[in-house]
Amino acid sequence: MTTVRAGVVPTQRAALYSVLGLMMTVTICGAFVAAFGINRVFTGLLAGAVAGVAVLSALFTRDAVVLTDHSIYQRTPWTVSSIDWDRVVAGRFALDERSRWSLALDLSGGDEPYGELVLLSIAPVVRPVSGAYDLRKRDQVTEIRAILRRKRIPVTVLPQIAGALQEHWQIASPTH
């Protein structure tokens, strides 16, 4: 069974996760200071920062869209919902409202905003892979395109996006 992780964390939820991580840091730091005195504020900050990063990591890792051969799962830290592949009409790789490249699935029925499920939102590709982030995004694009191809879901790609993907990331256009 093939599993592909994707997804975009909405800004409001990302802000909530950040507040929870900050609250964890402050709580741990406060507990250290209360238990051991004001001289342990830096130790408390260090322990709180470690705990805050752990909370942020757990929340952001759990918040994802997982594409499998059987269904598409939308996960948040508190819920999981599934979407059948039968509801997917098409895919598109286009510009979003912030001039980022957005890979989204158009869905029929359901109550998703705008009838779509955004899988990726990346900055426009203007150079070859130059780091771990670019490598991970290139791998995600390749994996998502492969599963959509296996499911025979048509994908529309804007010409400038297809050209940049082919030129900089060596991802062939869908017609090849």
Salt bridges, closest charged atoms under 4 A:
ASP63 OD2 - ARG13 NE 3.39
ASP69 OD1 - ARG150 NH2 3.59
ASP106 OD1 - ARG92 NH2 2.84
GLU112 OE1 - ARG87 NH2 2.60
GLU116 OE1 - ARG92 NH2 2.31
GLU167 OE2 - HIS168 NE2 3.85
